[in-house]
Amino acid sequence: MNAKVWIGVTVAAAVVVVGGGIVAVNSSQNQAKTIVVYSNSFSNGRGEWIKKQAAKAGFKLKEVQLGSGDLVNRVIAEKNKPVADVIYGSNQFGFDKLASQNLLKKYTVSWQKEVPSNQVIGKGYYYPTDQEKIILISKPNLSGSEIPASWNALTTTQFADKYTVPGKGNLGGGTNLLVIAQLLSKYRDDKSETGVSEAGWQALENYFNNGIQLKPNTLFAQPVNDNKANIGYTFSSDLANIPKTFKWEPKVLSTSDGVPVATEQIGIVNKTGSSKTAEAFANWFGSAKFQAEWAKKFHINSLNTNVQDAVPSYQKNLAKQVTINNINVKWYNKYVDKWVEKINLNYLK
């Protein structure tokens, strides 16, 4: 989620419909075409693995990374001369912002009916593939009054110096931005220039002043592992990585004010020229066949209803353990840039 990825895809292929799905077939009669895919979800070996899987389907990948917020800003900056063909991994907030600025092309995917209809909010401009819950975590021995009852409890002095917060250079990632939105959503004030009341900014100032700021390129669980903090945060598919990396089982802390969710999407950039190969890539990536392998390999909470047997049980159990805080997309997109500016200027060390 906080990783930065930029993928280039070179394909010499014809697009053929087989059994309701679209596949790429090598063909010497078709001129090779490069598809550039911007993404934030190919860290921790994901990019290398997808490169191999895509090659089997006729796609050759070249990878570069972008955080979710940085990704959106990059596409906007390139609007007069688009570079990307496909965007994958940014969340519902980022894709809504891109669609509202006419930067995405309307298209269809063969697997649309395989994902829950209430998750399909892109009106044909983008489609959901998987979902990440942003959660508070600790080592398994944390208990009692050491555990915050809510995210907002971290804006009090009770947990000073006991928890991690986004740090300098980290506000380009979707996970960090959603943590901030989670805290500010309680203080929404549409009459304010920033969409947040003064009480909200005081709470956020307390949160940053009393927290341990993450350094750039630091794993979310690192300060907890190093006993520099009792409480950290991460995205749900990372829960399986922590025991492998640090040799302890993360404890998910239930919060009364819910958890924010990043629903990762895939879309096609609105640019001149044919988008058939880009659409073929989107159809391949969201297909049940690929999503099943993707979910198993990287503990992904795929939204494809035909691959739920491949989704890790802990991902399913999270749905019973936590309550979703549905952060308003329009409110977030209207003000998030102002939040980042204010935080960078005032709260980061």
ABEGO torsion letter per residue (X at the ends): XABBBBBBBBBBBBBBBBGGBBBBBBBAABBBBBBBBBBAAABGGAAAAAAAAAAAAGBBBBBBBBBAAAAAAAAAAAAABBABABBBGBBAAAAAAAAAAGABBBBBBAAAAABBAAABAAGGABBBABBBBBBBBBBAABBEAABBABAAAAABAAABGABBBBBBGAAABAAAAAAAAAAAAAABBAABAAGBBAAAAAAAAAAAAABBBBBBGBBAAAAAAAGABABBBBBAAAAAAAAAAAGBBBBBBBBAAEBBBBBBBBBBBBBBEBAAAAAAAAAAAABAAAAAAAAAAAGBBBABAAAAAABBAAAAAAAAABBBBBBBAAAAAAAAAAAAAAAAAAABX
